[in-house]
């Protein structure tokens, strides 16, 4: 005996009845989020100093200019080593030989440019572990023949460790603010959904000085304090 088939209308009616009793699936509510910025900073006395020093010379030929530059630069390096700097504190940054080109005036335009001589430049980056000695060192460098002094700046030897401590304080500051807002809104902090550092380390402001006269007193230099600052963004999920 072949079983009777239910008509299509009966099947649709049964499906509608099941949906009526079970009800529609409840939509999942979007999580409530709270994002705050945390900030912390630390002031510390500079314990590192940096400077770029060098010699620029000119000569009729490249050989003459280079020889004169090498003689003076040898004296500059001697002064640096006598000041107690080690090889790791001195690094050559630039050595260049450039022709000095003289261009003709409008009256002699048909003659073309000519080389009147050569310029040689040799510069070194210097790191001092005692910023208080920078002024005295600058005076000695100029007396030895250095005629290029630039990019004077200060820093911290343990900036990485100090920055990590400031990061911890920045997270604490963010949580303090978040708890304040959550309590005021009648909620509680839940999981941390996102955390990021939103600012880059500050770039030290360079200080440029002109080369002083050989008989000048030690250059007055004030290292001051360095600021280590961190700002973070933290997003929490809010619980009821």
Backbone torsions as a table, in degrees:
resi	resn	phi	psi	omega
1	UNK	NA	128.0	-178.1
2	UNK	-81.7	126.2	-179.6
3	UNK	-64.6	145.8	-178.8
4	UNK	-72.8	140.2	178.6
5	UNK	-91.3	139.3	176.2
6	UNK	-74.5	136.8	177.6
7	UNK	-65.5	155.5	-178.3
8	UNK	-59.1	-36.5	-179.5
9	UNK	-62.5	-36.7	179.7
10	UNK	-67.7	-38.9	179.0
11	UNK	-63.8	-43.2	179.4
12	UNK	-64.8	-37.2	179.2
13	UNK	-66.1	-39.9	179.5
14	UNK	-66.3	-39.6	179.1
15	UNK	-64.7	-41.7	179.3
16	UNK	-64.0	-38.0	-179.9
17	UNK	-65.6	-39.3	-179.9
18	UNK	-65.7	-38.7	177.8
19	UNK	-67.6	-32.9	-179.8
20	UNK	-66.0	-39.0	-177.2
21	UNK	-79.6	-35.8	-178.4
22	UNK	-80.7	-28.1	179.8
23	UNK	80.1	160.9	179.5
24	UNK	-69.0	150.8	177.2
25	UNK	-65.1	129.1	-178.3
26	UNK	-69.1	132.1	178.2
27	UNK	-69.5	136.5	179.6
28	UNK	-73.6	124.9	179.9
29	UNK	-69.4	144.7	177.5
30	UNK	-67.2	139.8	-179.8
31	UNK	-64.3	144.3	176.1
32	UNK	-86.7	127.4	-174.7
33	UNK	-120.3	151.1	176.6
34	UNK	-134.3	123.3	179.6
35	UNK	-116.1	128.6	178.8
36	UNK	-133.0	159.8	175.1
37	UNK	-103.8	133.1	174.7
38	UNK	-112.0	143.2	-176.2
39	UNK	-140.8	144.5	175.4
40	UNK	-152.1	153.4	178.6
41	UNK	-147.3	162.0	-179.0
42	UNK	-145.1	137.0	176.4
43	UNK	-105.8	130.4	-179.4
44	UNK	-140.8	143.9	179.0
45	UNK	-67.3	134.4	179.6
46	UNK	-63.5	133.7	177.2
47	UNK	-124.2	15.0	174.2
48	UNK	-139.6	143.5	175.4
49	UNK	-130.6	145.3	-178.4
50	UNK	-132.1	142.2	179.1
51	UNK	-152.9	149.0	173.5
52	UNK	-108.7	124.8	-179.1
53	UNK	-127.4	147.9	-178.8
54	UNK	-164.9	-179.8	-178.1
55	UNK	-131.7	133.0	174.3
56	UNK	-121.0	127.0	-179.4
57	UNK	-130.3	161.2	178.4
58	UNK	-129.6	153.2	178.7
59	UNK	-159.0	162.8	179.2
60	UNK	-64.2	-34.7	177.8
61	UNK	-122.2	161.6	178.4
62	UNK	-62.5	-36.5	179.5
63	UNK	-63.8	-44.4	-179.8
64	UNK	-63.6	-44.6	-179.3
65	UNK	-64.4	-39.6	-179.3
66	UNK	-69.2	-39.5	179.7
67	UNK	-64.2	-44.0	179.1
68	UNK	-64.2	-39.8	-179.9
69	UNK	-65.6	-42.1	-178.1
70	UNK	-64.1	-39.3	179.4
71	UNK	-62.7	-46.2	-178.6
72	UNK	-70.4	-39.5	-178.6
73	UNK	-66.3	-31.0	176.0
74	UNK	-61.9	-39.6	177.4
75	UNK	-67.3	-39.2	178.6
76	UNK	-61.8	-44.9	179.3
77	UNK	-65.9	-35.0	177.7
78	UNK	-63.1	-42.4	178.9
79	UNK	-62.2	-41.2	-179.7
80	UNK	-63.1	-42.0	-178.8
81	UNK	-73.0	-34.8	176.5
82	UNK	-67.0	-22.9	177.8
83	UNK	-79.5	-0.3	176.7
84	UNK	95.8	6.5	179.6
85	UNK	-77.5	140.6	178.5
86	UNK	-94.3	171.6	-177.5
87	UNK	-59.3	-34.1	-179.9
88	UNK	-70.2	-13.7	-180.0
89	UNK	-93.9	-4.3	-177.1
90	UNK	-126.4	125.0	-179.3
91	UNK	-139.8	125.9	177.1
92	UNK	-66.7	128.7	-178.4
93	UNK	-108.2	-31.8	-176.4
94	UNK	-148.9	132.3	167.7
95	UNK	-135.2	119.4	-176.6
96	UNK	-139.1	148.0	174.3
97	UNK	-126.9	117.6	-175.4
98	UNK	-127.8	136.9	175.6
99	UNK	-74.2	147.8	173.3
100	UNK	-96.6	109.6	-174.1
101	UNK	-99.1	128.8	176.6
102	UNK	-106.2	122.3	-179.8
103	UNK	-95.6	140.2	-177.1
104	UNK	-69.4	155.9	175.2
105	UNK	-74.5	173.9	-179.0
106	UNK	-62.0	-27.0	179.2
107	UNK	-71.5	-30.4	-177.6
108	UNK	-112.4	36.7	-175.7
109	UNK	-62.2	-24.6	-177.3
110	UNK	-79.6	-8.1	-176.8
111	UNK	-85.4	-26.7	179.0
112	UNK	81.6	164.7	-179.5
113	UNK	-70.5	157.1	177.7
114	UNK	-139.5	156.5	179.1
115	UNK	-93.0	121.1	-178.7
116	UNK	-96.9	-11.8	-179.3
117	UNK	168.0	-165.8	-177.0
118	UNK	-136.6	149.5	176.4
119	UNK	-117.5	130.5	178.6
120	UNK	-118.5	132.9	179.0
121	UNK	-128.0	135.9	177.9
122	UNK	-136.1	121.3	-177.5
123	UNK	-128.5	147.7	177.4
124	UNK	-128.5	145.7	172.2
125	UNK	-92.6	131.7	-174.3
126	UNK	-121.4	138.1	177.0
127	UNK	-120.7	128.4	177.9
128	UNK	-112.5	137.0	177.0
129	UNK	-88.5	-5.7	176.9
130	UNK	-130.1	95.9	-178.0
131	UNK	-59.2	-23.8	-178.7
132	UNK	-64.4	-20.4	-178.4
133	UNK	-92.1	1.8	-174.9
134	UNK	-64.8	-45.2	-178.2
135	UNK	-59.2	-45.2	178.8
136	UNK	-63.7	-39.7	-179.8
137	UNK	-65.6	-40.1	178.8
138	UNK	-59.9	-41.4	179.0
139	UNK	-62.8	-41.7	179.9
140	UNK	-68.2	-36.5	179.3
141	UNK	-64.3	-44.4	179.5
142	UNK	-65.4	-39.4	177.9
143	UNK	-63.5	-30.0	179.3
144	UNK	-80.0	-8.8	177.1
145	UNK	118.4	-1.6	178.0
146	UNK	-65.9	127.6	178.5
147	UNK	-121.1	13.6	175.0
148	UNK	-132.8	110.9	177.0
149	UNK	-127.9	123.2	-177.6
150	UNK	-157.1	175.5	173.1
151	UNK	54.7	47.3	176.0
152	UNK	-80.5	127.8	179.5
153	UNK	-152.3	168.4	-177.0
154	UNK	-128.6	157.6	-178.0
155	UNK	-155.3	-170.7	-177.7
156	UNK	-124.0	135.4	-179.4
157	UNK	-68.0	-40.0	-177.3
158	UNK	-107.5	40.7	-176.9
159	UNK	-61.9	-34.3	-179.9
160	UNK	-61.3	-46.2	179.2
161	UNK	-66.5	-41.1	179.1
162	UNK	-64.0	-39.7	-179.5
163	UNK	-66.2	-36.7	177.6
164	UNK	-63.6	-39.6	177.5
165	UNK	-64.6	-39.0	178.9
166	UNK	-68.0	-35.5	176.8
167	UNK	-60.4	-42.9	178.3
168	UNK	-60.9	-42.7	178.9
169	UNK	-66.0	-33.7	179.1
170	UNK	-66.5	-38.2	177.0
171	UNK	-65.1	-41.9	178.2
172	UNK	-61.9	-39.6	179.1
173	UNK	-64.9	-40.7	178.6
174	UNK	-64.0	-42.0	-179.8
175	UNK	-66.5	-39.0	178.5
176	UNK	-59.8	-45.3	179.5
177	UNK	-66.0	-41.3	-177.7
178	UNK	-64.3	-41.8	178.6
179	UNK	-64.0	-36.8	177.9
180	UNK	-62.3	-47.2	-179.9
181	UNK	-66.4	-41.7	-177.8
182	UNK	-64.6	-44.4	179.1
183	UNK	-62.3	-40.2	179.3
184	UNK	-65.2	-27.9	-179.4
185	UNK	-93.9	3.4	179.3
186	UNK	72.4	32.7	-179.4
187	UNK	-129.9	175.7	177.5
188	UNK	-125.5	150.5	178.0
189	UNK	-73.4	136.0	176.7
190	UNK	-107.7	-132.6	-177.6
191	UNK	-74.6	152.1	169.9
192	UNK	-79.8	120.8	-177.4
193	UNK	-93.8	-28.0	-179.3
194	UNK	-159.8	146.6	177.0
195	UNK	-149.5	129.4	180.0
196	UNK	-149.8	151.1	175.4
197	UNK	-90.0	127.5	-169.6
198	UNK	-106.3	-3.8	178.4
199	UNK	-126.8	150.4	178.5
200	UNK	-90.0	156.7	176.3
201	UNK	-57.6	139.5	-178.5
202	UNK	-64.9	142.9	177.4
203	UNK	-85.6	124.7	-179.9
204	UNK	-58.3	137.7	179.8
205	UNK	-79.0	118.2	-178.0
206	UNK	-71.6	152.2	177.9
207	UNK	-124.3	116.0	-178.1
208	UNK	-98.9	135.6	178.2
209	UNK	-125.2	145.0	173.7
210	UNK	-80.3	151.8	176.7
211	UNK	-65.3	130.3	-178.0
212	UNK	-85.8	167.2	177.0
213	UNK	-68.4	151.8	-176.6
214	UNK	-57.8	-29.9	-177.1
215	UNK	-95.8	12.3	-178.9
216	UNK	-75.8	156.6	177.2
217	UNK	-72.2	169.2	179.3
218	UNK	-56.1	136.6	-177.0
219	UNK	-66.8	125.8	178.1
220	UNK	-72.3	125.9	-178.9
221	UNK	-133.1	133.4	179.6
222	UNK	-117.2	102.5	-178.6
223	UNK	-62.8	-36.9	179.7
224	UNK	66.4	-158.1	-179.4
225	UNK	-112.7	152.4	177.2
226	UNK	-104.7	140.1	179.4
227	UNK	-103.3	124.9	174.1
228	UNK	-106.9	115.8	-174.5
229	UNK	-127.1	139.1	178.2
230	UNK	-134.8	136.3	174.8
231	UNK	-128.7	132.4	-178.0
232	UNK	-127.9	159.4	174.8
233	UNK	-119.5	126.8	-178.8
234	UNK	-127.0	134.0	177.1
235	UNK	-115.3	125.3	177.7
236	UNK	-109.9	152.6	167.6
237	UNK	-89.6	136.8	-179.0
238	UNK	-95.9	133.3	174.5
239	UNK	-104.2	155.7	178.0
240	UNK	-72.2	NA	NA
